[in-house]
Amino acid sequence: MSAPDAPAGGVTSSEATATSPDTLVTVVGLDAAGAPPHPALAPALAGAGLVVGAARHLAAVPVPASAQTVVLGPLAPALRRLADAVAARVPAVVLASGDPGLFGIVRRLRAAGLPLRVVPAVSSVAAAFARAGLSWDGAAVVTAHGRDLRPALNACRALPLVAVLTAPGAGAAELGAGLVGWSRRLLVAENLGTDAERVRETTPAQAAAGTWPDPHVLLSVAVPEPTVPEPVAGGGMRVDNQPAAAPVGGWALPESRYSHRDSMITKSEVRALVVARLRPRLGRLVWDVGAGSGSVGIECALLGAAVLAVEQDPASATTIRDNAATHAVDVRIVVGRAPAALDGLPEPDAVFVGGGGVDVLTAVVARRPERIVLTLAALDRVAPAVALLRAAGYTAEGSQLAAARLADLPGGSIRLAATNPVVVLTGERP
């Protein structure tokens, strides 16, 4: 295979600023809604020496007679051919469905180290919601293609609006069978972008008993449908755009999962209540003031919140940074002494005060976050803190936690080893 004298055409000067001259692989999405291909496709094909795609995609576009083709089945052979083309400086085109960056081939191509230019089209998920006439800004998008069906199924069980990219053996029938007993209506978008396109509404039981063509996208909608943009007060199903659930490894992790100095860490039993009171989720900012090891803030980050940790000790700040990296979360760290270190920080939704006196709590109250949570070991600090919260218009409630952990004794006996008691106060702004 010889390389052409010039790279593939079709890249305008404005596009070139975002695309490296060495980008020899152009990934083009074919519109799941049936619209004409992107104008960039024709010049990319004209200069291509290799075109990769599913048989239906290769048949749908004018592949030059001079270009070699690879019909996608197993991806490994195609990746090898693409790598060879890049090494030989041969421009290549990869054809994909819809937006190839949405649970698509882009991830695998990037993992293979290939230089990419991506030209997306309307995704099958966007097309399915459009054909069904539904808003999908609050939807979770999951896939059952090439992976365990259970996470996608459980997302449909837990959330009010979910789109599932399906696969043979992991489609509407299997999802419907798993959703029997849940109040859901299912919309199955079939053959999007073709003359056979249609959307069928069904129940889980009917879906389980039916036969469904591939490919299709399944939309799972709670019954009754959510109609308000914010979470329902007092419980009920989530109707905000919060697809994130609990972290895979759980929360209220044991202290051994964190580096800390001289046991200066919020104990897991206390942390469980504190994190619950802070109500972290995607779209919220939590301050962790007097962060110490950073365990509270890190667990809020694991639950989707943005976190800002304030710590006066530089060595502890390094520990927080290391702990955050260990748990693969992004925590912004401010090294400084509160309350002065709080000046100029972005407004929080919730604040955990793990260290500092009345002056720190006063500064936090002045920022008027929705919720303030603090832990106090000294009882003489409880009443002033409650008074301060109430004077600022917060409702205040508290609990004393005195956990005792099981500990082994010689001879096989077990005793209770008490941890230090602590008072957890929560202030909530009406």
C-alpha positions as CSV (number, residue, x, y, z in Angstrom):
1,M,0.0,0.0,0.0
2,S,1.6,3.3,-1.1
3,A,1.0,6.7,0.4
4,P,-0.5,9.4,-1.8
5,D,1.5,12.5,-2.5
6,A,-0.7,14.7,-0.4
7,P,-2.9,14.3,2.8
8,A,-6.6,13.9,2.6
9,G,-8.4,17.1,1.5
10,G,-11.5,18.7,2.9
11,V,-9.9,20.4,5.9
12,T,-10.6,24.1,5.9
13,S,-8.2,26.6,7.5
14,S,-10.5,26.9,10.5
15,E,-10.8,23.1,10.9
16,A,-7.0,22.8,10.6
17,T,-6.5,24.8,13.8
18,A,-8.2,22.0,15.7
19,T,-6.7,19.1,13.7
20,S,-3.0,18.1,13.6
21,P,-1.4,17.8,10.2
22,D,-0.5,14.3,11.2
23,T,-4.2,13.4,11.7
24,L,-4.6,10.7,9.0
25,V,-7.7,9.0,10.4
26,T,-11.0,10.7,9.8
27,V,-14.0,9.2,11.7
28,V,-17.3,10.2,10.1
29,G,-20.7,9.6,11.7
30,L,-23.5,8.8,9.3
31,D,-26.7,10.4,10.5
32,A,-29.0,8.2,12.5
33,A,-31.9,10.4,11.5
34,G,-31.3,9.8,7.8
35,A,-29.9,13.2,6.9
36,P,-27.3,13.5,4.1
37,P,-23.7,12.9,5.2
38,H,-21.6,15.7,6.5
39,P,-19.9,17.8,3.7
40,A,-16.6,16.8,5.1
41,L,-17.2,13.1,4.1
42,A,-16.8,13.6,0.3
43,P,-13.3,15.1,0.3
44,A,-12.2,12.7,3.1
45,L,-13.2,9.8,0.9
46,A,-11.7,11.3,-2.2
47,G,-8.2,11.3,-0.5
48,A,-8.5,8.0,1.4
49,G,-6.5,5.0,0.7
50,L,-8.4,2.9,3.3
51,V,-12.0,3.0,4.3
52,V,-13.3,1.0,7.3
53,G,-16.9,0.5,8.3
54,A,-19.8,-1.9,8.6
55,A,-21.1,-3.4,5.4
56,R,-24.2,-1.2,5.5
57,H,-22.1,2.0,5.9
58,L,-19.7,1.1,3.1
59,A,-22.7,0.5,0.8
60,A,-24.2,3.8,1.7
61,V,-21.3,6.1,0.6
62,P,-19.3,6.4,-2.6
63,V,-16.1,4.6,-1.7
64,P,-13.4,5.3,-4.3
65,A,-12.4,2.3,-6.4
66,S,-8.8,3.0,-5.5
67,A,-9.3,2.7,-1.8
68,Q,-9.0,-0.5,0.1
69,T,-11.9,-1.4,2.4
70,V,-12.2,-3.3,5.7
71,V,-15.6,-4.5,6.7
72,L,-16.0,-4.2,10.5
73,G,-16.6,-7.4,12.4
74,P,-14.0,-8.1,15.1
75,L,-12.3,-4.7,15.7
76,A,-8.7,-6.0,16.2
77,P,-8.0,-6.6,12.4
78,A,-9.4,-3.2,11.5
79,L,-7.2,-1.5,14.2
80,R,-4.1,-3.3,12.8
81,R,-5.0,-2.1,9.2
82,L,-5.5,1.5,10.4
83,A,-2.2,1.5,12.4
84,D,-0.4,0.2,9.2
85,A,-2.1,3.0,7.2
86,V,-1.0,5.7,9.6
87,A,2.6,4.3,9.6
88,A,2.6,4.4,5.8
89,R,1.1,8.0,5.8
90,V,-2.0,6.7,4.0
91,P,-5.2,8.7,4.9
92,A,-8.0,6.5,6.2
93,V,-11.7,7.0,6.8
94,V,-13.7,5.2,9.4
95,L,-17.5,5.2,9.0
96,A,-19.7,4.9,12.1
97,S,-23.3,5.4,13.1
98,G,-24.4,8.7,14.4
99,D,-22.0,10.2,16.9
100,P,-19.0,7.9,17.1
101,G,-17.9,9.5,20.4
102,L,-21.1,8.3,22.2
103,F,-20.4,4.7,23.2
104,G,-18.8,4.4,19.8
105,I,-15.6,3.5,18.0
106,V,-13.7,6.7,19.0
107,R,-12.8,5.3,22.4
108,R,-11.2,2.2,20.9
109,L,-9.4,4.2,18.2
110,R,-8.0,6.6,20.8
111,A,-6.9,3.7,23.0
112,A,-5.0,2.3,20.0
113,G,-3.1,5.6,19.8
114,L,-4.5,6.6,16.4
115,P,-4.5,10.3,15.4
116,L,-8.2,11.2,14.9
117,R,-10.3,13.8,13.3
118,V,-14.0,13.2,14.3
119,V,-16.9,14.4,12.3
120,P,-20.1,13.5,14.3
121,A,-23.7,13.2,13.1
122,V,-26.9,13.1,15.0
123,S,-26.7,10.2,17.4
124,S,-29.1,7.3,17.5
125,V,-30.1,8.4,21.1
126,A,-30.9,12.0,19.9
127,A,-32.8,10.6,16.9
128,A,-34.8,8.2,19.1
129,F,-35.9,10.9,21.5
130,A,-36.7,13.2,18.6
131,R,-38.8,10.5,16.9
132,A,-40.6,9.9,20.2
133,G,-41.2,13.6,20.7
134,L,-39.6,13.6,24.1
135,S,-37.2,16.0,25.9
136,W,-34.0,14.2,26.9
137,D,-32.0,16.8,28.8
138,G,-32.6,14.8,32.0
139,A,-32.0,11.4,30.6
140,A,-29.3,8.9,31.5
141,V,-27.7,7.3,28.5
142,V,-26.3,3.8,29.0
143,T,-25.3,0.9,26.8
144,A,-25.8,-2.8,26.8
145,H,-23.7,-3.3,23.7
146,G,-20.9,-5.7,24.3
147,R,-21.1,-5.7,28.1
148,D,-23.1,-7.0,31.0
149,L,-26.8,-6.2,30.7
150,R,-27.4,-5.7,34.4
151,P,-26.0,-2.1,34.8
152,A,-28.2,-0.8,32.0
153,L,-31.2,-2.7,33.4
154,N,-30.6,-1.4,36.9
155,A,-30.3,2.1,35.5
156,C,-33.8,1.7,34.0
157,R,-35.1,0.4,37.3
158,A,-33.6,3.3,39.3
159,L,-34.0,6.4,37.0
160,P,-37.1,7.9,35.5
161,L,-35.7,8.4,31.9
162,V,-33.1,6.2,30.4
163,A,-31.9,5.5,26.9
164,V,-30.3,2.2,26.2
165,L,-28.1,1.4,23.3
166,T,-28.9,-2.3,22.7
167,A,-27.3,-5.3,21.0
168,P,-28.5,-8.8,20.0
169,G,-29.3,-10.7,23.1
170,A,-29.3,-7.4,25.1
171,G,-32.2,-5.6,23.7
172,A,-35.9,-4.7,24.3
173,A,-36.9,-8.3,25.0
174,E,-34.2,-8.8,27.7
175,L,-34.7,-5.4,29.2
176,G,-38.4,-5.7,29.2
177,A,-38.2,-9.1,31.0
178,G,-36.1,-7.4,33.7
179,L,-38.4,-4.5,34.1
180,V,-41.6,-6.5,34.8
181,G,-42.8,-5.2,38.1
182,W,-41.5,-1.7,37.6
183,S,-43.8,1.1,36.5
184,R,-42.3,1.8,33.1
185,R,-43.4,2.4,29.6
186,L,-40.9,1.4,26.9
187,L,-40.4,3.1,23.5
188,V,-38.4,1.1,21.0
189,A,-36.9,3.1,18.1
190,E,-36.2,0.7,15.3
191,N,-34.1,1.0,12.1
192,L,-33.5,4.7,12.6
193,G,-32.5,6.6,9.5
194,T,-34.0,3.9,7.1
195,D,-37.3,3.5,5.3
196,A,-38.3,0.9,8.0
197,E,-37.8,3.4,10.8
198,R,-40.5,3.4,13.5
199,V,-41.1,3.9,17.2
200,R,-43.2,1.4,19.1
201,E,-44.6,1.9,22.6
202,T,-44.9,-1.2,24.7
203,T,-45.0,-2.5,28.3
204,P,-42.2,-4.4,29.9
205,A,-44.2,-7.7,29.7
206,Q,-45.0,-7.1,26.0
207,A,-41.4,-6.2,25.2
208,A,-40.3,-9.4,26.9
209,A,-42.6,-11.4,24.7
210,G,-41.9,-9.5,21.5
211,T,-39.4,-9.8,18.6
212,W,-37.3,-6.7,17.9
213,P,-35.1,-5.9,14.9
214,D,-31.5,-4.9,15.3
215,P,-30.4,-2.2,15.7
216,H,-32.8,-0.5,18.0
217,V,-32.6,2.0,20.9
218,L,-34.8,1.5,23.9
219,L,-36.2,4.4,25.9
220,S,-37.4,3.6,29.4
221,V,-39.9,6.1,30.9
222,A,-41.2,6.2,34.4
223,V,-45.0,6.0,34.8
224,P,-46.3,8.6,35.6
225,E,-43.7,10.6,33.7
226,P,-41.7,13.2,35.6
227,T,-43.0,16.7,34.9
228,V,-41.0,18.9,37.2
229,P,-37.4,20.0,36.8
230,E,-36.2,19.5,40.4
231,P,-36.1,16.5,42.7
232,V,-39.5,15.8,44.4
233,A,-39.4,17.0,48.0
234,G,-39.7,14.3,50.6
235,G,-38.6,11.5,48.3
236,G,-40.0,9.9,45.2
237,M,-38.2,9.1,42.0
238,R,-35.5,11.4,40.8
239,V,-36.5,13.8,38.1
240,D,-33.4,16.0,37.8
241,N,-30.6,15.3,35.4
242,Q,-28.6,13.2,37.9
243,P,-27.9,9.8,36.4
244,A,-25.0,9.2,38.8
245,A,-25.6,6.8,41.6
246,A,-23.3,5.5,44.3
247,P,-19.6,5.0,43.5
248,V,-18.6,1.4,42.6
249,G,-16.5,1.0,45.7
250,G,-19.2,2.4,48.1
251,W,-18.8,5.2,50.5
252,A,-18.1,5.6,54.3
253,L,-14.9,3.8,53.5
254,P,-12.7,2.5,56.3
255,E,-9.9,4.7,57.5
256,S,-7.4,2.3,56.0
257,R,-8.5,3.5,52.6
258,Y,-7.0,6.9,53.2
259,S,-3.6,8.2,54.2
260,H,-3.8,10.2,57.4
261,R,-1.7,11.6,60.2
262,D,-2.0,10.3,63.7
263,S,-5.6,9.1,63.1
264,M,-6.7,12.6,62.3
265,I,-9.5,11.5,60.1
266,T,-13.3,11.5,60.3
267,K,-14.2,8.0,61.3
268,S,-16.3,6.0,58.8
269,E,-19.4,5.8,61.0
270,V,-19.4,9.6,61.4
271,R,-18.5,10.2,57.8
272,A,-21.5,8.2,56.7
273,L,-23.9,10.6,58.5
274,V,-21.9,13.7,57.5
275,V,-21.9,12.8,53.8
276,A,-25.7,11.9,54.0
277,R,-26.3,15.3,55.5
278,L,-24.3,17.2,52.9
279,R,-26.3,15.6,50.1
280,P,-23.6,15.6,47.4
281,R,-24.5,15.0,43.8
282,L,-23.6,16.1,40.3
283,G,-24.1,19.8,40.0
284,R,-23.4,20.8,43.6
285,L,-20.2,22.4,45.1
286,V,-19.2,21.2,48.6
287,W,-16.6,22.9,50.8
288,D,-14.6,20.7,53.1
289,V,-13.1,23.2,55.6
290,G,-10.4,21.9,57.9
291,A,-10.2,19.0,55.5
292,G,-7.4,17.0,57.3
293,S,-7.1,13.8,55.2
294,G,-9.8,15.0,52.8
295,S,-11.9,11.9,53.4
296,V,-15.3,13.7,53.6
297,G,-14.6,15.8,50.5
298,I,-13.3,12.9,48.6
299,E,-16.5,10.8,49.3
300,C,-18.6,13.8,48.2
301,A,-16.6,13.8,45.0
302,L,-17.2,10.1,44.5
303,L,-20.9,10.9,44.6
304,G,-20.6,13.4,41.8
305,A,-20.2,16.7,43.6
306,A,-17.5,19.3,42.9
307,V,-15.3,19.7,46.0
308,L,-13.1,22.4,47.4
309,A,-10.9,21.4,50.3
310,V,-9.5,24.1,52.6
311,E,-6.6,23.0,54.8
312,Q,-4.0,25.2,56.7
313,D,-1.3,22.5,57.0
314,P,0.7,22.1,53.7
315,A,1.7,18.5,54.7
316,S,-2.0,17.7,55.1
317,A,-2.8,19.4,51.8
318,T,-0.3,17.0,50.1
319,T,-2.0,14.1,51.8
320,I,-5.4,15.3,50.5
321,R,-4.0,15.5,47.0
322,D,-2.6,12.0,47.3
323,N,-5.8,10.6,48.6
324,A,-7.8,12.2,45.9
325,A,-5.5,10.7,43.3
326,T,-5.9,7.3,44.9
327,H,-9.7,7.5,44.6
328,A,-9.5,9.1,41.1
329,V,-11.4,12.2,41.9
330,D,-10.7,15.9,41.3
331,V,-10.6,17.9,44.5
332,R,-9.5,21.5,44.4
333,I,-7.2,22.3,47.4
334,V,-6.8,25.7,49.0
335,V,-3.9,25.9,51.5
336,G,-4.7,28.5,54.1
337,R,-6.2,29.2,57.4
338,A,-9.9,29.7,57.6
339,P,-11.8,32.0,57.8
340,A,-9.4,34.2,55.8
341,A,-8.8,31.4,53.2
342,L,-12.5,31.4,52.4
343,D,-12.5,34.9,50.9
344,G,-13.0,34.8,47.1
345,L,-13.9,31.1,46.9
346,P,-16.9,30.2,44.7
347,E,-20.2,30.0,46.5
348,P,-20.9,26.5,48.0
349,D,-24.1,24.6,48.1
350,A,-23.0,22.7,51.2
351,V,-20.2,23.1,53.7
352,F,-18.6,20.6,56.1
353,V,-16.7,22.3,58.9
354,G,-14.3,19.8,60.3
355,G,-12.0,22.2,62.0
356,G,-11.9,25.8,63.3
357,G,-13.8,27.8,65.9
358,V,-16.8,30.1,66.0
359,D,-15.1,32.5,63.7
360,V,-14.9,29.9,60.9
361,L,-18.6,28.9,61.4
362,T,-19.5,32.6,61.3
363,A,-17.7,33.1,58.0
364,V,-19.4,30.0,56.5
365,V,-22.9,31.2,57.6
366,A,-22.2,34.5,56.0
367,R,-21.9,32.8,52.6
368,R,-25.4,31.4,53.1
369,P,-25.0,27.8,51.7
370,E,-28.1,25.6,51.7
371,R,-26.6,23.2,54.2
372,I,-23.9,23.4,56.9
373,V,-22.6,20.3,58.7
374,L,-20.1,20.3,61.5
375,T,-18.6,17.8,63.9
376,L,-17.8,18.8,67.5
377,A,-16.0,16.8,70.1
378,A,-16.2,19.3,72.9
379,L,-19.7,19.7,74.3
380,D,-19.2,23.3,75.4
381,R,-19.0,24.3,71.7
382,V,-22.4,22.8,70.8
383,A,-24.7,25.4,72.2
384,P,-22.8,28.4,70.7
385,A,-22.8,26.7,67.3
386,V,-26.5,25.9,67.5
387,A,-27.2,29.5,68.6
388,L,-25.2,30.9,65.7
389,L,-27.0,28.8,63.1
390,R,-30.4,29.7,64.4
391,A,-29.6,33.4,64.7
392,A,-28.7,33.3,61.0
393,G,-32.1,31.7,60.1
394,Y,-30.9,28.1,59.8
395,T,-32.8,25.2,61.3
396,A,-30.4,23.3,63.5
397,E,-30.5,19.6,64.5
398,G,-27.8,17.4,65.9
399,S,-26.9,13.9,67.0
400,Q,-24.3,12.4,69.2
401,L,-22.5,9.4,67.6
402,A,-20.7,7.0,69.9
403,A,-19.8,4.0,67.8
404,A,-18.2,0.9,69.3
405,R,-16.4,-1.5,66.9
406,L,-15.9,-5.2,67.3
407,A,-12.3,-6.1,68.4
408,D,-10.8,-9.6,68.9
409,L,-9.7,-10.8,72.3
410,P,-7.2,-13.6,73.0
411,G,-8.9,-17.0,73.0
412,G,-11.4,-16.1,70.3
413,S,-13.6,-13.7,72.3
414,I,-14.8,-10.4,70.9
415,R,-15.1,-7.1,72.7
416,L,-16.5,-3.7,71.9
417,A,-13.8,-1.0,71.4
418,A,-15.3,2.5,71.7
419,T,-14.4,5.3,69.3
420,N,-14.4,8.9,70.5
421,P,-18.0,10.3,70.7
422,V,-18.8,13.3,68.5
423,V,-21.8,15.6,67.9
424,V,-22.9,16.1,64.3
425,L,-24.8,19.3,63.8
426,T,-26.7,20.1,60.6
427,G,-27.9,23.6,59.7
428,E,-30.4,23.9,56.8
429,R,-31.4,27.2,55.2
430,P,-35.2,27.3,54.7
